[in-house]
Amino acid sequence: MKQGLTFSHRYLEELKIPVLPAFQDVLSLGVEYVRLCVYWDEIETNPEEYDFAQMHKLLTMAKERGQKVILTVGMKAPRWPEFHIPEFYRFAAIKRNPQVLFNFLERVLLEFGEYTNIFAYQVENEPLDPSGPQFLDIPLSLLKLEVEQVRRFNKQKKPILLTLWGNKLVERGNLAPLLELADIIGLDLYYKVPNGKSSFAGPDLADEKIKALIANSPKPVWITELQTCPWKGNPHKLTTELFVENQKRVQILGAEAVLWWGAERWLERKEHGNPQLWNLAKKFVTSS
């Protein structure tokens, strides 16, 4: 099983961790894939004015190290508040007339199209799952148009990755429509989500059923977020036990790749003199 992680430069900035040195550390891990996040509101700072400088720095660093990248594009991207729409656009208006979104997608694909180390484009993040402060989701009809737009300007024909909240596969039934659109399916799995004051909930399918789902899927299935930090990321509750437990648990699922979730918190701890989780991550990579 190939391994990777998500690297949110915006979240690191919130944690007051220098982004470029942190990314150098990530590149030194030697994971197969790093998922980088294109935040629309960071790129389009004024209507039809685009600033790609930060992403070029990260993609160039990755290319120089031969690092394969999964690049997220669209309105939604990993990390709160989930939707990263510029303040001068409105979600309701975009749903009625998505041209500004399509323009953005086109610019992103053309801007980064020459990076041969981009392995796949992820279109939106958990698009059919409601999330964010207003608990919004992206209509399937709009997602289909977005995927068409990305494929149109995806000159190197990179795979399209679509993700969904793996904890509610049964309840929401989002897997089937995504299978029709994607080249790769990504499941986001969190085994410890607070369910009241003292209890936790995990996926609504047992591990053996998730394993069967992956084995019988007509498309490759990845675990695009494997929880390695507590829900809401309380830094005082990060434990090596959670990391090890979930790593062992995911081994039986048979996914083609797994991307760890929570690397920014490992980097924060490392920055403050506690590299235990970071060293554990390195150990997993070198032993796999």
Secondary structure as the mmCIF struct_conf table of DSSP 4:
data_model
#
loop_
_struct_conf.conf_type_id
_struct_conf.id
_struct_conf.beg_label_comp_id
_struct_conf.beg_label_asym_id
_struct_conf.beg_label_seq_id
_struct_conf.end_label_comp_id
_struct_conf.end_label_asym_id
_struct_conf.end_label_seq_id
STRN STRN1 LYS A 2 PHE A 7
HELX_RH_AL_P HELX_RH_AL_P1 HIS A 9 GLU A 14
TURN_TY1_P TURN_TY1_P1 LEU A 15 LYS A 16
HELX_RH_AL_P HELX_RH_AL_P2 VAL A 19 LEU A 29
BEND BEND1 GLU A 32 GLU A 32
STRN STRN2 TYR A 33 CYS A 37
HELX_RH_AL_P HELX_RH_AL_P3 TRP A 40 ILE A 43
STRN STRN3 GLU A 44 ASN A 46
TURN_TY1_P TURN_TY1_P2 PRO A 47 GLU A 48
STRN STRN4 GLU A 49 TYR A 50
HELX_RH_AL_P HELX_RH_AL_P4 ALA A 53 GLU A 64
TURN_TY1_P TURN_TY1_P3 ARG A 65 GLY A 66
STRN STRN5 LYS A 68 VAL A 73
BEND BEND2 GLY A 74 MET A 75
STRN STRN6 LYS A 76 LYS A 76
BEND BEND3 PRO A 78 ARG A 79
TURN_TY1_P TURN_TY1_P4 TRP A 80 PRO A 81
BEND BEND4 GLU A 82 GLU A 82
STRN STRN7 PHE A 83 PHE A 83
TURN_TY1_P TURN_TY1_P5 GLU A 87 PHE A 88
BEND BEND5 TYR A 89 TYR A 89
HELX_RH_AL_P HELX_RH_AL_P5 PHE A 91 ARG A 96
TURN_TY1_P TURN_TY1_P6 PRO A 98 PRO A 98
HELX_RH_AL_P HELX_RH_AL_P6 GLN A 99 PHE A 112
TURN_TY1_P TURN_TY1_P7 GLY A 113 GLU A 114
TURN_TY1_P TURN_TY1_P8 THR A 116 ASN A 117
STRN STRN8 ILE A 118 VAL A 123
BEND BEND6 GLU A 124 GLU A 126
TURN_TY1_P TURN_TY1_P9 PRO A 127 LEU A 128
BEND BEND7 ASP A 129 ASP A 129
STRN STRN9 SER A 131 SER A 131
TURN_TY1_P TURN_TY1_P10 GLY A 132 PHE A 135
STRN STRN10 LEU A 136 LEU A 136
HELX_RH_AL_P HELX_RH_AL_P7 LEU A 140 PHE A 153
TURN_TY1_P TURN_TY1_P11 LYS A 155 GLN A 156
HELX_LH_PP_P HELX_LH_PP_P1 LYS A 158 PRO A 159
STRN STRN11 ILE A 160 TRP A 165
HELX_RH_3T_P HELX_RH_3T_P1 GLY A 166 LYS A 168
HELX_RH_AL_P HELX_RH_AL_P8 LEU A 169 ARG A 172
HELX_RH_AL_P HELX_RH_AL_P9 LEU A 175 LEU A 181
BEND BEND8 ASP A 183 ASP A 183
STRN STRN12 ILE A 184 LEU A 189
BEND BEND9 TYR A 191 TYR A 191
STRN STRN13 VAL A 193 PRO A 194
BEND BEND10 GLY A 196 SER A 198
STRN STRN14 PHE A 200 ALA A 201
BEND BEND11 ASP A 204 LEU A 205
HELX_RH_AL_P HELX_RH_AL_P10 ASP A 207 ASN A 216
BEND BEND12 PRO A 218 LYS A 219
STRN STRN15 VAL A 221 GLN A 227
BEND BEND13 CYS A 229 CYS A 229
HELX_RH_3T_P HELX_RH_3T_P2 TRP A 231 GLY A 233
HELX_RH_3T_P HELX_RH_3T_P3 PRO A 235 LYS A 237
HELX_RH_AL_P HELX_RH_AL_P11 THR A 240 VAL A 250
HELX_RH_3T_P HELX_RH_3T_P4 GLN A 251 LEU A 253
BEND BEND14 GLU A 256 GLU A 256
STRN STRN16 ALA A 257 TRP A 261
HELX_RH_AL_P HELX_RH_AL_P12 ALA A 263 GLU A 271
TURN_TY1_P TURN_TY1_P12 HIS A 272 GLY A 273
HELX_RH_AL_P HELX_RH_AL_P13 GLN A 276 SER A 287
#
